[in-house]
Amino acid sequence: MKDANSNLDSSSPMMITTAYGEAGDRNALERLERFGGLKLREELTRLFLQEAPTRIASAHAAYAAGDTAQIRAMAHALKSSAGQMGAARVASLCEQIETQDPPPDFAKALCELDEEFSRYRSWLQTAFPTPPSP
């Protein structure tokens, strides 16, 4: 059941749901914070939000060049960091891109990856809003 005030799915306190399903895993980010504190979680989040779009853009460039090995290498590199950051659907799409045989429709898979990363970023802003600067 969805709590209208918080956007949390009360049947699963770790996930915020959207019309497309779960975009992020709150527990994954809370684990990072328990492990290394707020500063670690914030730094890893910042790095992930910087690096993921760069990696995805490199996969689009590799697709345009016909370099499927580079697309798969990007997927491999992004998969574990996405999982660590609670972007489970991003990690799952990366795994499909990396390992599926025969290869997936890379154009479609990369578009799905773009969309899912955008959903995750939006979820993150709601789930872990940045406090205002003093």
C-alpha positions in Angstrom: 0.0 0.0 0.0 1.3 3.4 -0.9 1.6 6.2 1.7 0.3 9.3 -0.1 2.3 11.6 2.1 5.7 10.2 1.6 5.6 8.3 -1.7 6.8 5.3 0.1 5.3 1.9 -0.6 4.3 0.9 3.0 4.4 -2.8 2.1 8.1 -2.4 1.3 9.8 0.4 3.3 13.0 0.3 1.3 11.5 1.3 -2.0 9.9 4.4 -3.4 7.5 3.5 -6.2 6.5 5.3 -9.4 4.2 4.6 -12.2 6.9 2.4 -13.7 7.8 0.5 -10.5 10.7 0.8 -8.1 13.4 3.2 -9.1 15.8 2.9 -6.2 16.6 0.9 -3.1 16.7 3.1 0.0 18.3 0.4 2.0 21.4 0.3 -0.2 22.1 3.9 0.4 21.4 3.6 4.1 23.9 0.7 4.3 26.5 3.0 2.7 25.7 5.6 5.3 25.9 3.1 8.2 29.2 1.8 6.9 31.0 5.1 6.2 28.7 7.9 7.4 26.8 10.5 5.7 29.9 12.0 4.0 30.7 8.7 2.3 27.1 8.2 1.0 27.0 11.7 -0.3 30.4 11.4 -2.0 29.6 8.1 -3.6 26.2 9.4 -4.7 27.9 12.5 -6.3 30.5 10.4 -8.1 27.8 8.0 -9.4 25.7 10.8 -10.7 28.7 12.3 -12.5 30.2 9.0 -13.8 27.1 7.1 -14.9 26.0 9.6 -17.6 29.5 9.7 -18.9 29.6 5.9 -19.1 26.2 5.8 -20.8 27.3 8.5 -23.3 30.4 6.4 -24.1 28.2 3.4 -24.8 26.1 5.5 -27.2 29.3 6.6 -29.0 30.4 3.0 -29.1 27.1 2.0 -30.6 27.4 4.6 -33.3 30.9 3.3 -34.1 29.6 -0.3 -34.1 31.8 -1.3 -31.1 29.8 -3.8 -29.2 32.7 -4.8 -27.1 33.0 -1.3 -25.7 29.2 -1.2 -25.1 29.5 -4.4 -23.0 32.6 -3.1 -21.2 30.6 0.0 -20.2 27.8 -2.2 -19.0 30.2 -4.2 -16.9 31.8 -1.1 -15.3 28.4 0.5 -14.5 26.7 -2.7 -13.2 28.3 -3.0 -9.8 28.3 0.7 -9.0 24.6 0.9 -9.9 23.9 -2.0 -7.6 25.9 -0.5 -4.8 24.0 2.8 -5.2 20.6 1.1 -5.1 19.9 1.5 -8.8 18.8 -2.1 -9.2 17.0 -1.7 -12.5 20.1 0.2 -14.0 22.3 -2.7 -12.8 19.9 -5.3 -14.3 19.8 -3.5 -17.6 23.6 -3.4 -17.6 23.8 -7.1 -16.8 21.5 -7.8 -19.8 23.6 -5.6 -22.1 26.8 -7.2 -20.8 25.9 -10.9 -20.9 22.9 -11.5 -23.2 23.5 -13.9 -26.0 22.5 -13.3 -28.7 23.2 -9.6 -28.0 20.2 -7.4 -27.2 19.0 -4.6 -29.5 21.6 -2.2 -28.2 19.8 0.9 -29.4 16.7 -0.1 -27.4 18.7 -1.2 -24.4 20.7 2.0 -24.3 17.5 4.1 -24.5 16.0 2.0 -21.6 19.2 2.6 -19.7 19.0 6.4 -20.2 15.4 6.3 -19.1 16.0 4.2 -16.0 19.0 6.3 -14.9 16.8 9.4 -15.2 14.1 7.7 -13.1 16.8 6.8 -10.5 18.1 10.3 -10.4 14.6 11.7 -9.8 13.9 9.0 -7.1 17.2 10.0 -5.4 16.2 13.6 -5.2 13.0 12.6 -3.5 14.4 9.9 -1.3 17.6 11.7 -0.2 17.1 15.4 -0.8 20.1 17.6 -0.5 19.8 19.9 2.6 20.0 23.6 1.8 23.4 25.3 2.3 23.7 27.6 5.3 
